[in-house]
Amino acid sequence: MQMKAYKITGTFADVRQGRQPFCIEAAAESEDAVREQVVSSLGSRHKVKRWQVEITEVVEIAAEDITDHTVRYKVTGE
């Protein structure tokens, strides 16, 4: 199955600032897989629980609109 690029936006709980917005580009095979990847990565980086992450939008993006080099490599191989 081909990897697709997604742009995920939302917020997560932050003790100091209340809700912290985020916008992440990620590569995965499906929308469900990319949601899981983002929740896992935010939990690891910021020590938040899954229920503290609120994803508001998941949009598939075209290969020419990708800005993250790692995501571009996973999707296009370049």
HUDA-V472119 format. One record per pair of residues at least 12 apart in sequence whose ideal C-beta (glycine too) atoms are under 8 Angstrom apart, sorted by the first residue. I is the first residue (numbers start at 0). GAP is how many residues later the second one is. Records with the same first field share a line. If there is no record, write none. Layout:
BEGIN
I->GAP + GAP
END
This chain:
BEGIN
0->28
1->27
2->24 + 25 + 26 + 71 + 72
3->23 + 24 + 25 + 26 + 56 + 71
4->20 + 21 + 22 + 55 + 56 + 57 + 58 + 60 + 61 + 66 + 67 + 70
5->19 + 20 + 21 + 22 + 25 + 28 + 52 + 53 + 54 + 55
6->16 + 17 + 18 + 50 + 51 + 52 + 54
7->14 + 15 + 16 + 17 + 18 + 26 + 27 + 30 + 47 + 49 + 50 + 51
8->12 + 13 + 14 + 15 + 46 + 47 + 48
9->12 + 43 + 44 + 45 + 46 + 47
10->42 + 43 + 45
11->30 + 34 + 36 + 40 + 41 + 42
12->35 + 39 + 40
13->32 + 34
18->35
19->26
21->20
23->14 + 17
24->36 + 41 + 42 + 43 + 46
25->12 + 15 + 45
26->43 + 44 + 47 + 48
30->27 + 29
33->24
34->20 + 23
37->15 + 17
38->14 + 16
62->12 + 13
END
